[in-house]
Amino acid sequence: MKIGVLCLHGFTGGRHEIKTFTQYLEQQTDWILHVPVLSGHGDKLNLSHYTAEHWLMDAEIAYRRLYKKVDMVYIVGFSMGGIIAMYLALRYKVQALVLLSPAARYIRTKQFAIDLSKLFMDTLHGDYEKNDFFRLYEKKVIEVPLHSVTEFTRLVRIVSPYYHKINTPVCFVQGKKDELVPYGTATYLYQTVASKKKELIFSPEGKHLICYSDDTKEWFPKVLEFMRGCV
């Protein structure tokens, strides 16, 4: 039986956001992985001319192409990709979902303020270029038009009324120090979806880029075990 895994990155991101997890799956399985780049995303952002509908259609096309090659499809979605993954599960046959830092809610202001304060202190000492937060968000702040942020929030609004209709097996992974998505978001989704088979994994020190948290050696195997249990 051929298994395919469609992996979806987040808003303003690209394949790099989930690279460590996709590499882990490649090492541990013989599954066929497909990691598309959504319109306007990737190494060089060009978001101005794209909308929520473009990103949803990109994901649908990617799913259809993968499904032609395999017998069943898992979908891994990071951040906005997690919302798109749920959208696909509502429309297509999906064996299981893995939602990493799903952006059903966004901007966890407390952690964001902590990280911003550290950036401010580093700036005072002339070390801002060494600040992890600065390196992560400098490009996004400079290159992301307000229109695109509006489209991201609109995409969430398109899917959010239907969370309770999702009955696909689903595994949530959420960092408790996520600077963008409140860690309670995963709990909210866990309680909202209709799935009978579901699992919730927390990373105590994990931030938004959960695939680069220090405890991936602990939760990567747990997610893989969940996926294998859905065959």
TAMO-V995885 format. One record per backbone hydrogen bond with DSSP energy under -0.5 kcal/mol. NH is the residue of the N-H (numbers start at 1). CO is the residue of the C=O. Records with the same first field share a line. If there is no record, write none. Layout:
NH=CO / CO
//
This chain:
4=72
5=32
6=74
7=5 / 34
8=6 / 76
13=10
17=14
18=15
19=16
22=18
23=19
24=20
25=21
26=22
27=23
28=24
29=25
32=3
33=31
34=5
36=34
38=36
41=38
42=13
45=43
46=40
50=47
55=51
56=52
57=53
58=54
59=55
60=56
61=57
62=58
63=59
64=60
65=61
66=62
67=63
68=64
69=66
70=66
71=2
72=2
74=4
75=96
76=6
77=75 / 98
78=8
79=100
81=78
82=79
83=79
84=80
85=81
86=82
87=83
88=84
89=85
90=86
91=87 / 88
92=88
94=92
95=73
96=73
97=169
98=75
99=171
100=77 / 98
101=99 / 173
103=79
104=102
105=102
107=180
109=107
112=108
113=109
114=110
115=111
116=112
117=113
118=114
119=115
120=116
121=117
122=118
123=119
124=120
125=121
126=123
127=122
130=127
131=128
135=131
136=132
137=133
138=134
141=137
142=138
143=139
144=140
145=143
148=145
149=145
150=146
151=147
152=148
153=149
154=150
155=151
156=152
157=153
158=154
159=155
160=156
161=157
162=159
163=160
165=162
166=163
170=197
171=97
172=199
173=99
174=201
176=203
177=206
178=175
182=180
185=182
186=183
187=183
188=184
189=185
190=186
191=187
192=188
193=189
194=166
195=166
196=167
198=196
199=170
201=172
203=174
204=202
206=203
210=208
212=209
213=210
216=213
218=215
219=215
220=216
222=218
223=219
224=220
225=221
226=222
227=223
228=224
229=225
230=227
231=228
//
